[in-house]
């Protein structure tokens, strides 16, 4: 299940809000200008799908988001666990990059077709951790300070939406705040 956990940004040991109710999550995030939706999950994706496989499976929903939000670039990425040491190095490198607090000049819309990841939104003196799982779409508005944790053994398929052809471009804050809050692995283990 999707999970929202909220803390004051200076008190990572004191949970202010914790809910798995999708309607509550959407309402709480909506107050921040963050869109949260649930889509039906397509269960027959290949183990290691191409971007085209994923986009074809969710064509109707993707077309709706593109039409309503004006995106010009849409793709799908996946990380599928492997025992290959090269995969472990790649996964650790990707995790470190996204764990650093950053912003984007563009909205960051992600739909999870499979697996999970946590977006941590740092807004108004609070940190909102949104554990997204298969079926969740999260839209983080441009210039929102945040970070993302895919866990120590990433396993997900996500659709990414962009307003510009450059794709993912992060502006890193240099803050180490992400080190103070529970990780993806911790949030999943304590659910």
Steps between C-alpha positions, in 0.01 A plus 500: 500500500598858442621676813529868596718591798553860611761645739619848593822549304697535825338202681541180294419282803155649560233395248230766460284310249501143371230361272445233236159640398530608134229768536671651806833491320355676194332764719811570710726522195242705311538775764864522386415514128618139460278275287453137608294250300443126496482312167406139436814286469576299186630163622642359176809716446816305408757446777728760340265714292607751240375856523269421207351198683412709804366798306284272284354331810399838648431688174156635600619639835826635354314677219264658754787635712687629193184669373408663833851590621673582170794259525723461192722210608380177662706190564515201731796380704549189705741357749474124534714329765788286382782309667746650251753714693482764223125535565561547873753778426261670255212478750710646783621786275144583388373488857770739625420750224128519573545493881655846485246779563423688178245695298402506133394788276232257370224305673601144587218259417562131565267204467604169655397211276683253725703505818544797734699809594474786749479869411592728791356849455660775712233770519418765760718363779373145456610184322227298327612146412274347236565128459366442149419150378357348184200704387613832653555821304671784685548847349759712680468866394800680349742653752383272786794392714506120519698178472420143395600165650468180299648282775811287520362249247294710257212324329260721309356601164398864469366732234659845494341815355692814396406844364833531327714277280794509744330252735622470859713796611561548873617812683659363819474700824809357670295422812555170684141496635425168329747329733280588802175335389399133480605336173284313250610172658409619850157632395416175320617289796293697754173503308 
